[in-house]
Amino acid sequence: NLITDKVIPKIILDFKRPFILHRTVVTYGLGESAIADKLEDWENNLPSFVRLAYLPNLGKVRLRLSAKGPNEQELKDVVEAEVQKLYPLIGDIMYGSEDEETLEQVVAKLLTEKGLTLSTAESFTGGKIAEQLTALPGASAYFKGSVVSYATEAKINVLNVPRDVINSYSVVSGEVATEMAENVRHLFKTHYAIATTGNAGPTKGDSDAEIGTVFIAVASPRGVYAEKFNMGNHRERIVEKAVNKALELLQKEISKI
């Protein structure tokens, strides 16, 4: 064959063919501009043959390092060394490489290795946290159940959220989120629980909270807390961002023990 026997060997002999290597690090919890501020000095000191690209997506930012040169092993060593330099800078938001584990896989691994259990109480996320976790093999070892309390009455009748708490603080509030998390934890007798309540739009529903307002609560043996977020005004993106943020908060909480 002319191509394989003549042309390709001639190209290999006569032309330099540099290696191109890509490595993508996945981060959760900070936006592109905030990460760029933290990495400015590191980025400015990258070797000349290494380039960095910021690839933002819903709830996460991928950092892609691309290296080009004649020696493949040298490229691998240099890129790995640069990735290691990231840990002191943004190690708290790094969750591995793109070809490695997803955030839900990291959470599942932590729960399994530590012998811990999890339950969820979801409102506007509609069971998507539970869906992502139970899609993984072996989920029954740590995931015990979920309550999708989409309506206000379900929060009261199923999760035993006091009506006066809802009347005082609104169904979209940190107080309601913490009640949901703590009560679903007791319901399923788990070590940890996540709860979500928020307004994903397009209308405000049973709360006066602005569209995009989200509260996520995490309950553990050490107690329960809730955090507030504003996640824009696009319904699908609000839900996806909230799922990612809930898994991120859970991962950080489990890692404390």
C-alpha positions, 0 to 999 in steps of 0.5 A, spaced: 500 500 500 503 506 497 500 510 503 502 505 509 509 503 505 511 509 502 508 516 504 507 515 512 514 512 513 517 518 509 513 523 513 515 520 519 522 521 517 522 528 514 518 532 519 518 533 526 511 531 529 510 534 536 506 531 542 500 534 544 498 533 551 491 535 555 489 534 562 483 537 565 482 539 572 474 539 575 473 544 580 466 546 583 464 552 588 467 558 585 466 562 578 471 563 573 473 570 574 474 568 582 478 562 580 482 566 575 484 571 581 487 565 585 491 563 579 494 569 576 501 568 579 501 561 577 498 562 570 503 567 569 509 562 570 507 556 566 512 554 562 512 557 555 509 550 552 503 549 556 497 553 555 491 554 560 484 554 558 478 556 563 471 552 561 466 554 565 459 550 565 453 549 570 456 549 577 463 547 575 469 550 571 474 545 568 481 547 567 484 544 561 492 544 561 495 543 554 502 542 552 506 541 546 513 538 545 517 533 542 518 529 548 511 525 551 514 523 558 517 530 559 510 533 557 507 528 562 511 530 568 511 538 567 503 538 566 503 533 573 508 538 576 503 544 574 497 540 577 500 539 583 502 546 584 494 548 584 492 544 590 495 549 595 491 555 591 485 551 590 485 544 593 478 545 596 474 546 590 478 541 586 475 534 585 479 530 580 481 530 573 475 530 567 477 522 566 477 520 573 471 521 578 465 525 578 463 529 584 457 524 585 462 518 585 467 522 590 461 522 595 459 515 594 466 513 595 467 517 601 460 514 604 462 507 602 469 507 605 467 510 611 461 506 612 456 512 612 449 513 610 445 518 606 438 520 605 435 526 601 429 531 602 428 535 595 423 540 593 425 544 587 430 539 585 425 534 584 429 528 586 435 529 582 440 529 587 437 522 589 437 520 581 445 521 580 447 518 587 442 511 585 445 511 578 451 509 581 453 501 582 453 499 589 448 505 592 444 501 596 450 500 601 449 508 603 443 511 600 437 509 604 431 513 601 429 520 599 422 524 600 421 529 594 416 534 598 415 538 592 408 541 595 408 545 601 403 540 604 408 535 603 413 538 607 408 539 613 405 532 612 411 527 610 417 531 613 413 534 619 416 541 618 412 545 623 407 550 619 408 556 624 416 555 621 413 556 614 408 561 616 414 565 619 420 564 615 417 562 608 417 555 605 423 558 601 428 559 607 434 556 611 429 555 617 425 550 612 431 547 609 434 545 616 427 542 618 427 538 612 434 535 612 434 534 620 427 530 619 429 526 613 435 524 617 431 522 623 426 518 618 431 514 615 436 514 620 442 516 616 448 519 618 447 525 613 442 528 609 441 533 604 435 538 603 433 543 598 428 548 597 428 554 592 424 558 587 426 555 580 421 559 577 418 561 572 413 564 577 414 564 585 409 559 587 408 559 595 413 563 597 415 571 595 423 569 594 426 571 588 426 566 582 433 563 583 433 563 590 436 557 593 437 554 600 441 547 601 441 544 608 446 539 610 445 535 617 450 530 620 451 527 627 455 534 628 448 538 627 445 541 621 446 548 617 443 551 611 446 556 606 443 561 601 445 561 594 442 566 588 443 561 582 440 566 576 433 565 573 434 559 568 429 554 571 433 548 568 440 551 570 438 553 577 436 546 578 443 543 575 447 548 579 443 546 586 444 539 585 452 540 584 452 545 590 448 540 594 453 534 592 459 539 593 457 541 600 456 534 602 463 532 600 466 537 604 462 535 610 463 528 610 471 530 609 471 533 616 471 526 619 
